[in-house]
Amino acid sequence: MRNAALLIFLGLAGLFATSCSQHQSDSNELVVGMELAYPPFEMTDPNNQPTGVSVDLALALGEFLDRPVRIENIPFAGLIPSLKTGKIDLIISSMTATEERAKSIDFSDPYLSTGLCLLASRKSSGNNIEDFDKKGSKLAVKQGTTGHIYTTESIQNADILVFEKEAAAVVEVAQGKVDAFIYDQMSTYMNWQRHPETTRPILRPFKTESWAIGLNKGNEELRSQVNAFLSDFRGKGGFENLGDKYLGEQKKAFAELGYPFFF
């Protein structure tokens, strides 16, 4: 009986050791959260696999750190909670580094500069954000974005319509039900291309902002590693290559319009 008990103990001990070993090997995995619904930065390919600028950036970071990468597809509003609860290690999801977000998470050095601008209905006559901030105007924003934050802090007179999905806001503008949609320059340009007859882009930003990688508060070791990667990646032309791969047409168009490109 004691021998049987000993065998059971040894078996359990072996399972425990195997489990610990597996956990230790998995602990090196870098889990990156992003919402795969923002092409060409975060999206899925025809085989439903993650792809895009941010995915390539995450994989390059993993290679730099010698850590395997796993992408977690999480709604944008759930990214910061997922980071704080340990479900993910990093956020790489076209996230603007704002003062408000920096109260709960840390950010890397910026890796992209952009700005808030307007996708306007062709039925509207405004040419800047001040023109649209008047009684009777309707402005669309996507929930949880910096455009949404901006309207709560700065818009005094226009009605604000909050949408969960970017596409829904764009359709409202295209149908003339909303005067303009506040969003980033790249998306505004691409949404105008999809609806050139019913919308017009006002691409000059009325508020500039920077995207960065989100990390948990106080994780200075990982933050330093991420910043070292960003510096190395930029120095080797990595961002230029991403721009050429995913945003070649937009790079050319922005150069013709006289706007600086993002990276």
C-alpha positions in Angstrom: 0.0 0.0 0.0 2.8 2.4 0.9 4.5 1.4 -2.4 1.4 2.2 -4.3 1.1 5.5 -2.4 4.7 6.3 -3.3 4.1 5.5 -7.0 1.1 7.8 -7.0 3.2 10.6 -5.3 6.0 10.2 -7.8 3.5 10.3 -10.6 1.9 13.5 -9.4 5.3 15.0 -8.7 6.3 14.2 -12.3 3.1 15.8 -13.6 3.8 18.8 -11.5 7.3 19.1 -12.7 6.1 18.8 -16.3 3.5 21.4 -15.7 6.0 23.8 -14.2 8.4 23.2 -17.0 5.7 23.9 -19.5 4.7 27.1 -17.7 8.3 28.3 -17.6 8.6 27.8 -21.3 5.3 29.5 -22.0 6.2 32.4 -19.7 8.7 33.7 -22.3 5.8 34.3 -24.8 5.0 37.9 -25.6 1.3 38.4 -25.7 0.3 41.4 -27.7 -3.3 42.8 -27.7 -4.8 44.6 -30.6 -8.2 45.0 -32.3 -8.0 43.4 -35.7 -10.5 45.7 -37.2 -8.4 48.7 -38.3 -6.8 48.1 -41.7 -4.1 48.4 -42.8 -2.7 48.6 -39.3 -4.6 45.8 -37.6 -6.6 43.3 -39.6 -7.0 39.7 -40.7 -6.0 38.0 -44.0 -8.3 35.8 -46.1 -7.4 32.9 -43.9 -8.5 34.9 -40.8 -4.9 35.3 -39.6 -3.6 38.5 -38.1 -1.8 40.8 -40.5 -1.0 44.5 -41.0 1.4 47.2 -39.8 1.0 46.5 -36.1 1.2 42.7 -36.5 4.5 43.1 -38.4 5.7 45.5 -35.8 4.8 43.0 -33.0 6.6 40.1 -34.7 9.7 42.3 -35.3 9.6 43.2 -31.6 9.4 39.5 -30.6 12.4 38.7 -32.8 14.3 41.6 -31.3 13.6 40.3 -27.8 14.0 36.6 -28.8 10.4 35.9 -27.6 7.6 34.1 -29.4 4.6 36.4 -30.1 0.9 35.6 -29.7 -1.6 38.1 -30.9 -4.8 38.5 -28.9 -7.8 40.1 -30.8 -9.5 42.3 -28.3 -12.1 45.1 -28.8 -10.3 48.4 -28.5 -12.2 49.5 -25.3 -11.1 46.2 -23.7 -7.3 46.6 -24.4 -6.4 48.6 -21.3 -8.4 46.4 -18.9 -6.8 43.3 -20.5 -3.3 44.8 -20.0 -4.0 45.7 -16.4 -5.4 42.2 -15.5 -2.4 40.5 -17.1 -4.2 38.9 -20.1 -1.7 40.6 -22.4 1.8 42.0 -22.0 1.6 44.9 -24.5 -0.9 46.9 -26.5 0.1 47.6 -30.2 -3.2 48.8 -31.7 -2.8 52.3 -33.1 -3.3 53.7 -29.6 -2.8 57.4 -29.0 -0.7 58.1 -25.9 -3.0 60.5 -24.0 -2.6 62.0 -20.6 -5.7 60.3 -19.5 -4.6 56.8 -20.6 -1.1 57.5 -19.0 -2.8 57.7 -15.6 -3.5 53.9 -15.8 -0.8 52.5 -18.1 2.7 53.4 -19.3 3.6 54.1 -22.9 6.7 53.6 -25.0 8.4 56.3 -27.0 6.1 57.4 -29.8 6.4 55.5 -33.1 3.9 57.4 -35.3 2.6 60.9 -35.5 -0.9 61.7 -36.9 -3.8 64.0 -36.0 -7.5 64.3 -35.7 -9.3 65.6 -38.9 -12.7 65.4 -40.5 -14.5 63.2 -43.0 -17.3 65.6 -44.1 -20.5 65.1 -46.0 -20.6 66.8 -49.4 -23.9 68.3 -48.2 -22.1 70.2 -45.4 -20.3 73.5 -46.0 -17.7 73.6 -43.1 -14.0 73.6 -43.7 -12.6 73.3 -40.2 -13.7 72.0 -36.8 -14.9 75.5 -35.7 -17.3 75.5 -38.6 -18.9 72.3 -37.4 -19.2 73.3 -33.8 -22.5 75.1 -34.1 -26.1 74.5 -33.2 -27.8 72.1 -35.6 -24.5 70.4 -36.6 -24.1 66.7 -36.0 -20.6 65.2 -35.5 -19.9 61.4 -35.4 -17.2 59.8 -33.2 -16.1 56.3 -32.5 -16.6 55.2 -28.9 -13.4 55.3 -26.8 -11.3 57.1 -29.4 -9.4 60.3 -29.0 -12.0 61.9 -31.3 -14.6 60.9 -28.7 -12.5 62.3 -26.0 -11.9 65.6 -27.9 -15.7 66.2 -28.4 -16.4 65.8 -24.7 -13.7 68.3 -23.8 -13.9 70.8 -26.6 -17.2 70.7 -28.6 -19.7 73.1 -27.2 -22.6 73.4 -29.6 -22.8 70.5 -32.1 -24.7 67.3 -31.4 -22.4 64.3 -30.8 -23.3 60.9 -32.1 -21.3 58.1 -30.7 -20.8 54.9 -32.7 -19.3 51.6 -31.7 -18.0 50.9 -35.2 -16.1 53.1 -37.6 -18.0 51.8 -40.6 -21.3 52.9 -39.1 -20.1 56.4 -38.6 -18.8 56.6 -42.1 -22.1 55.4 -43.5 -24.0 58.2 -41.6 -21.7 60.8 -43.2 -22.0 59.2 -46.7 -25.8 59.3 -46.4 -25.8 62.9 -45.3 -27.3 62.1 -41.9 -24.2 63.5 -40.1 -22.2 66.5 -41.1 -18.7 65.1 -40.3 -16.9 62.2 -38.6 -13.9 63.0 -36.4 -11.1 60.5 -36.9 -7.4 60.1 -37.7 -5.9 61.3 -41.0 -5.1 57.9 -42.5 -8.6 56.4 -41.9 -10.2 59.6 -43.1 -8.3 59.5 -46.4 -9.2 55.8 -46.9 -12.9 56.3 -46.0 -13.1 59.2 -48.5 -11.7 56.9 -51.2 -14.5 54.5 -50.5 -17.1 57.2 -50.7 -15.7 59.9 -53.0 -19.1 61.1 -54.4 -20.8 61.7 -51.1 -17.9 62.6 -48.7 -14.9 65.0 -48.7 -11.8 64.8 -46.6 -10.6 67.7 -44.5 -7.2 66.3 -43.8 -5.4 69.1 -42.1 -5.3 68.0 -38.5 -6.9 70.3 -35.9 -5.2 68.3 -33.1 -1.9 66.4 -33.4 -1.3 63.1 -31.6 1.2 60.3 -31.4 0.8 56.5 -31.3 2.8 54.4 -28.8 3.0 50.9 -27.4 1.1 50.4 -24.1 2.6 48.6 -21.1 1.7 48.0 -17.5 2.6 50.7 -15.0 6.1 50.3 -13.5 7.5 47.6 -15.9 10.6 49.7 -16.7 12.6 46.7 -17.9 10.2 45.9 -20.7 9.6 49.5 -21.5 13.4 50.0 -21.9 13.5 47.0 -24.2 10.6 48.2 -26.3 12.2 51.7 -26.7 15.5 50.1 -27.7 13.7 48.1 -30.3 11.8 51.1 -31.7 15.1 53.0 -32.0 16.8 50.1 -33.7 13.8 49.3 -36.0 13.6 53.0 -37.1 17.4 53.2 -37.7 17.3 50.1 -39.9 14.5 51.6 -42.1 11.8 49.3 -40.6 9.1 51.9 -40.5 9.8 53.1 -44.0 9.5 49.5 -45.2 6.1 49.1 -43.4 4.9 52.3 -45.0 6.0 51.0 -48.5 4.4 47.6 -47.8 1.0 48.7 -46.5 0.6 52.4 -47.3 2.4 53.1 -50.5 -0.5 54.8 -52.2 -1.3 56.9 -49.1 2.4 58.0 -48.8 2.3 59.3 -52.4 -1.0 61.0 -51.9 0.0 62.7 -48.7 3.3 63.9 -50.4 1.2 65.4 -53.2 -1.1 67.1 -50.7 1.9 68.5 -48.8 1.2 66.7 -45.5 4.0 64.9 -43.7 3.7 61.1 -43.6 3.2 59.3 -40.3 6.3 57.3 -39.5 
